[in-house]
Amino acid sequence: MRLLISEPALALASPLPAGVTPVVFRVGETPGPFDIAFLSRDLNMGGARDTPAPGFAGFVAALAAEPGLQWLHVNSAGVDRPQYRALMARGVRVTTSAGANALGVAQSAVGCVMMLSRGFLGWIDAQSKREWRAAAMPF
């Protein structure tokens, strides 16, 4: 299998499993033939839904132009962009990383709720002003 992958993602994924040959994606270059692809986070940096990053736009263009593409895995949880729908309509299997960061998100949410319930914002404000305020519980 030939895997279309960005250079930063390849550095993190190496070594690849036996039988997988990397095809390195570079913005502005036309990649060689590939069967599978991994859309990594670095390709989305600096973009938004309505104005995709150059890396994303170029990668998706390469996907659309590759007739042998069978599978795309994306680093995000959602695949509701029109580009993904077009690939799925062609029969390309599209998978996501849904749930990959669930533990970190849950921990952050609980931490923020605790921070708000304990009045940390007031403490941070006082600290920035170099003031001492006695702790007052909001409940």
C-alpha positions as CSV (number, residue, x, y, z in Angstrom):
1,M,0.0,0.0,0.0
2,R,1.2,3.5,-0.8
3,L,0.3,6.1,1.9
4,L,0.0,9.8,1.1
5,I,1.2,11.5,4.3
6,S,2.8,14.9,5.2
7,E,6.4,15.0,6.2
8,P,5.7,16.0,9.8
9,A,3.2,13.2,10.2
10,L,5.6,10.7,8.7
11,A,8.3,11.7,11.2
12,L,5.9,11.0,14.0
13,A,4.5,7.7,12.5
14,S,7.9,6.2,11.6
15,P,8.5,3.4,11.3
16,L,5.5,2.5,9.2
17,P,4.1,-1.0,9.2
18,A,5.6,-3.5,6.8
19,G,4.1,-3.2,3.4
20,V,3.2,0.5,3.7
21,T,5.3,2.8,1.5
22,P,5.1,6.5,2.2
23,V,4.3,9.0,-0.5
24,V,5.3,12.4,1.0
25,F,2.9,15.2,0.4
26,R,4.4,18.7,-0.2
27,V,2.3,21.7,-1.0
28,G,2.6,22.7,-4.6
29,E,3.8,19.3,-5.8
30,T,1.8,16.5,-7.4
31,P,2.3,13.3,-5.4
32,G,2.8,10.0,-7.1
33,P,0.1,7.3,-7.0
34,F,-1.2,6.2,-3.6
35,D,-3.9,4.0,-2.3
36,I,-4.5,5.4,1.2
37,A,-4.0,8.8,2.8
38,F,-3.7,10.4,6.2
39,L,-4.9,14.0,6.6
40,S,-2.8,15.2,9.6
41,R,-3.3,18.2,11.8
42,D,-0.3,20.1,10.3
43,L,-2.2,20.3,7.0
44,N,-5.1,22.2,8.7
45,M,-2.9,24.7,10.5
46,G,-3.7,28.3,9.6
47,G,-7.1,27.6,8.1
48,A,-10.8,27.6,8.8
49,R,-13.8,25.9,7.5
50,D,-14.5,28.7,4.9
51,T,-10.9,29.4,4.2
52,P,-8.9,26.2,4.2
53,A,-5.2,26.2,4.9
54,P,-3.0,25.8,1.7
55,G,-1.9,22.4,3.0
56,F,-5.5,21.2,3.3
57,A,-6.5,22.6,0.0
58,G,-3.6,21.0,-1.8
59,F,-4.0,17.7,0.0
60,V,-7.7,17.5,-0.9
61,A,-6.9,18.3,-4.5
62,A,-4.4,15.5,-4.6
63,L,-7.1,13.1,-3.1
64,A,-9.6,14.2,-5.7
65,A,-7.2,13.6,-8.5
66,E,-6.1,10.1,-7.4
67,P,-8.3,7.5,-9.0
68,G,-6.8,4.6,-7.0
69,L,-7.6,6.1,-3.6
70,Q,-9.4,3.6,-1.4
71,W,-9.2,5.0,2.2
72,L,-8.7,8.4,3.8
73,H,-8.2,8.8,7.6
74,V,-8.6,12.3,9.0
75,N,-7.2,13.6,12.3
76,S,-10.4,15.3,13.2
77,A,-13.7,13.9,14.5
78,G,-16.0,15.2,11.8
79,V,-16.2,14.5,8.0
80,D,-19.0,16.9,7.1
81,R,-17.0,19.0,4.7
82,P,-18.1,18.7,1.0
83,Q,-14.6,17.5,0.0
84,Y,-15.1,14.4,2.2
85,R,-18.6,13.8,0.9
86,A,-17.3,13.9,-2.7
87,L,-14.7,11.2,-1.8
88,M,-17.3,9.0,-0.1
89,A,-19.6,9.3,-3.1
90,R,-16.7,7.9,-5.1
91,G,-16.5,4.9,-2.8
92,V,-13.5,6.1,-0.8
93,R,-13.7,4.9,2.8
94,V,-13.3,7.9,5.1
95,T,-12.5,7.3,8.8
96,T,-12.0,9.8,11.7
97,S,-10.2,10.1,14.9
98,A,-13.4,10.7,16.9
99,G,-12.8,10.1,20.6
100,A,-9.0,10.2,20.4
101,N,-8.7,13.2,22.7
102,A,-11.9,12.5,24.8
103,L,-9.9,12.0,28.0
104,G,-8.1,15.3,27.7
105,V,-11.2,17.2,26.8
106,A,-13.1,15.7,29.8
107,Q,-10.3,16.5,32.2
108,S,-10.1,20.1,30.9
109,A,-13.9,20.5,31.3
110,V,-13.9,19.2,34.8
111,G,-10.9,21.4,35.7
112,C,-12.6,24.5,34.3
113,V,-15.8,23.8,36.2
114,M,-13.7,23.4,39.4
115,M,-11.8,26.6,38.6
116,L,-15.0,28.6,38.2
117,S,-16.7,27.1,41.2
118,R,-13.7,27.9,43.5
119,G,-13.4,31.5,42.3
120,F,-10.0,31.2,40.6
121,L,-10.7,34.0,38.2
122,G,-10.8,36.4,41.2
123,W,-7.6,35.0,42.5
124,I,-5.9,35.4,39.2
125,D,-7.1,39.0,38.9
126,A,-5.8,39.7,42.4
127,Q,-2.5,38.1,41.7
128,S,-2.0,40.2,38.5
129,K,-2.7,43.3,40.7
130,R,-0.4,42.1,43.4
131,E,-3.3,42.2,45.9
132,W,-4.1,39.8,48.7
133,R,-7.7,38.8,49.0
134,A,-8.9,36.4,51.5
135,A,-10.5,33.3,49.9
136,A,-14.3,33.5,49.8
137,M,-16.2,30.5,48.8
138,P,-18.9,31.3,46.2
139,F,-21.3,28.7,47.8
